[in-house]
């Protein structure tokens, strides 16, 4: 199969398209044919080894992820695709199911195929979404949910979401509204020939 392999830390050019072995699922895993993935800020952080961060942070990151290059050279945390193979004793997913997933530190989404445990952060993709649309949901959606839960928001509260137009903020607005809060959203947009212009909106 083909995969974008991170050969070392650095700019986008360190990613090289290569032929690699197709993964074989273990008994508790499913094989997924990947139809769409994303390039997130986390992918950039890892690929660049946090080159803009203080040197101590860079060193710690390399100790965790790999000294000269990532230990897991096929990056990306998010995918949308179709179940290609599954073990007979697994029951939650079947061959042909359309799924989207967040692979966490397994990475592996810059490829045509990957394996994930059936218990991974993975769900059936909504039938009315394309693979590209489904792949855009998990990263921002899970981060938004994490921080809203961390803020222990409750129905009836007023919530200000700053940066409401990004991957996290756009979903945070929808989730906060779903939780019954009054949402004020602040974002920045660009107009032709002008710089960044603040905007806001409120949802009762």
C-alpha positions as CSV (number, residue, x, y, z in Angstrom):
1,X,0.0,0.0,0.0
2,X,1.0,3.6,-0.3
3,X,1.7,5.9,2.7
4,X,3.1,9.3,3.5
5,X,6.1,8.4,5.7
6,X,7.8,11.0,7.9
7,X,11.5,10.3,7.3
8,X,12.7,12.9,9.9
9,X,11.5,16.0,11.7
10,X,11.3,19.1,9.7
11,X,9.2,20.9,7.0
12,X,6.4,19.2,4.9
13,X,9.1,18.0,2.5
14,X,10.2,15.3,5.0
15,X,7.0,13.5,4.2
16,X,7.7,11.0,1.4
17,X,5.1,8.9,-0.5
18,X,6.3,5.3,-0.3
19,X,5.2,1.7,-0.7
20,X,4.9,-0.1,2.7
21,X,3.5,-3.4,3.9
22,X,-0.2,-3.5,4.3
23,X,-1.0,-4.0,8.0
24,X,-2.5,-7.3,9.2
25,X,-5.2,-7.0,11.9
26,X,-4.9,-8.9,15.2
27,X,-7.8,-10.8,16.6
28,X,-9.2,-7.7,18.4
29,X,-8.6,-5.3,15.5
30,X,-10.4,-4.3,12.3
31,X,-8.6,-3.4,9.0
32,X,-9.8,-0.1,7.6
33,X,-9.4,1.2,4.1
34,X,-8.9,4.9,4.5
35,X,-10.7,7.2,2.2
36,X,-10.0,10.5,3.8
37,X,-7.8,12.0,6.6
38,X,-6.9,15.4,7.8
39,X,-3.8,17.6,8.5
40,X,-4.3,18.9,12.0
41,X,-2.2,21.2,14.2
42,X,-1.1,18.1,16.2
43,X,0.3,16.6,13.0
44,X,2.3,19.7,12.4
45,X,3.6,19.8,15.9
46,X,4.8,16.2,15.7
47,X,6.3,16.5,12.2
48,X,8.2,19.7,13.1
49,X,9.2,18.4,16.6
50,X,7.7,21.6,18.0
51,X,10.5,23.6,16.3
52,X,9.0,26.9,17.5
53,X,8.8,25.8,21.1
54,X,11.5,26.2,23.8
55,X,14.4,23.8,23.5
56,X,13.4,21.9,26.7
57,X,9.9,21.2,25.3
58,X,11.5,20.0,22.0
59,X,13.8,17.6,23.9
60,X,10.9,16.2,26.0
61,X,8.8,15.8,22.8
62,X,11.6,13.9,21.1
63,X,12.2,11.6,24.1
64,X,8.5,10.6,23.9
65,X,8.0,10.5,20.1
66,X,11.5,9.6,18.8
67,X,14.9,11.3,18.9
68,X,15.6,12.0,15.2
69,X,12.3,11.0,13.7
70,X,8.9,9.7,14.9
71,X,9.0,6.1,16.1
72,X,5.7,5.7,14.2
73,X,6.6,7.3,10.9
74,X,3.0,7.2,9.4
75,X,1.4,10.2,11.1
76,X,-2.1,11.6,11.4
77,X,-4.7,11.0,14.1
78,X,-7.9,11.1,12.1
79,X,-9.5,9.0,9.4
80,X,-12.7,8.1,7.7
81,X,-13.0,4.9,5.7
82,X,-14.6,1.5,5.3
83,X,-14.1,-1.7,7.3
84,X,-12.2,-4.1,5.0
85,X,-11.6,-7.0,7.3
86,X,-12.7,-8.1,10.8
87,X,-12.3,-11.1,13.0
88,X,-15.2,-13.5,13.3
89,X,-15.5,-13.0,17.1
90,X,-15.9,-9.2,16.8
91,X,-19.5,-8.0,16.8
92,X,-19.6,-4.2,16.9
93,X,-18.4,-3.6,13.3
94,X,-18.8,-5.5,10.1
95,X,-17.1,-5.5,6.7
96,X,-18.5,-2.7,4.6
97,X,-19.3,-0.4,7.5
98,X,-18.4,3.3,7.0
99,X,-16.5,4.6,10.0
100,X,-14.7,7.6,11.3
101,X,-12.0,7.4,14.0
102,X,-9.5,9.2,16.2
103,X,-6.4,7.0,16.4
104,X,-4.7,8.8,19.3
105,X,-1.0,7.8,19.6
106,X,-1.4,4.9,17.2
107,X,-1.3,7.5,14.4
108,X,-1.2,5.7,11.0
109,X,-3.9,7.6,9.0
110,X,-1.6,8.9,6.2
111,X,-2.0,5.6,4.5
112,X,-4.4,3.5,2.4
113,X,-5.0,1.1,5.2
114,X,-4.6,0.9,9.0
115,X,-5.7,-1.4,11.8
116,X,-7.5,-0.3,15.0
117,X,-9.0,-2.2,17.9
118,X,-12.7,-2.5,17.6
119,X,-12.9,-0.7,21.0
120,X,-10.9,2.3,19.7
121,X,-12.4,5.8,19.5
122,X,-14.3,4.9,16.4
123,X,-18.0,5.0,15.3
124,X,-20.2,4.5,12.3
125,X,-20.0,7.6,10.0
126,X,-23.2,9.5,9.4
127,X,-24.8,8.2,6.2
128,X,-25.4,11.8,4.9
129,X,-21.7,12.8,5.1
130,X,-19.0,12.2,2.6
131,X,-15.7,10.6,3.8
132,X,-14.1,14.0,3.6
133,X,-16.8,15.6,5.8
134,X,-16.7,12.7,8.3
135,X,-12.9,13.0,8.6
136,X,-13.2,16.6,9.5
137,X,-15.3,15.9,12.7
138,X,-13.3,13.8,15.2
139,X,-10.3,16.1,15.9
140,X,-12.1,19.3,16.7
141,X,-15.2,17.6,18.0
142,X,-13.3,15.5,20.6
143,X,-11.2,18.5,21.7
144,X,-14.3,20.7,22.0
145,X,-16.1,18.1,24.1
146,X,-13.1,17.6,26.4
147,X,-12.8,21.3,27.2
148,X,-16.6,21.8,27.6
149,X,-16.7,19.0,30.0
150,X,-13.6,20.3,31.8
151,X,-15.5,23.6,32.2
152,X,-18.5,21.7,33.7
153,X,-21.0,23.7,31.7
154,X,-24.6,23.3,32.6
155,X,-27.9,24.1,31.0
156,X,-28.9,27.7,31.4
157,X,-25.4,29.0,31.7
158,X,-24.0,31.7,29.4
159,X,-20.9,30.5,27.5
160,X,-18.4,32.6,25.6
161,X,-16.5,30.7,22.9
162,X,-13.5,32.7,21.5
163,X,-12.3,31.4,18.2
164,X,-15.6,30.0,17.1
165,X,-14.7,29.5,13.5
166,X,-11.9,27.0,13.8
167,X,-12.0,23.2,13.9
168,X,-12.6,23.2,17.7
169,X,-14.6,26.3,18.1
170,X,-17.1,25.6,15.4
171,X,-18.0,22.3,17.1
172,X,-17.9,23.8,20.6
173,X,-20.6,26.3,19.6
174,X,-22.9,23.4,18.5
175,X,-22.1,21.2,21.5
176,X,-22.6,24.1,24.0
177,X,-26.0,24.9,22.4
178,X,-26.9,21.2,22.6
179,X,-26.1,21.3,26.3
180,X,-28.7,24.0,26.8
181,X,-26.4,27.0,27.3
182,X,-26.7,30.5,25.9
183,X,-23.7,30.8,23.5
184,X,-21.8,33.9,22.5
185,X,-19.4,33.2,19.7
186,X,-16.4,35.4,18.8
187,X,-14.3,34.8,15.7
188,X,-12.1,36.6,13.2
189,X,-12.6,36.7,9.5
190,X,-10.9,38.2,6.5
191,X,-12.3,40.7,4.1
192,X,-10.9,41.3,0.6
193,X,-8.1,43.8,0.8
194,X,-8.4,44.1,4.6
195,X,-6.8,42.6,7.6
196,X,-8.4,40.4,10.2
197,X,-11.7,41.7,11.4
198,X,-13.4,40.6,14.6
199,X,-17.0,39.2,14.5
200,X,-19.4,37.9,17.0
201,X,-22.8,36.2,17.3
202,X,-25.2,35.0,20.0
203,X,-27.4,31.9,20.1
204,X,-30.2,31.9,22.6
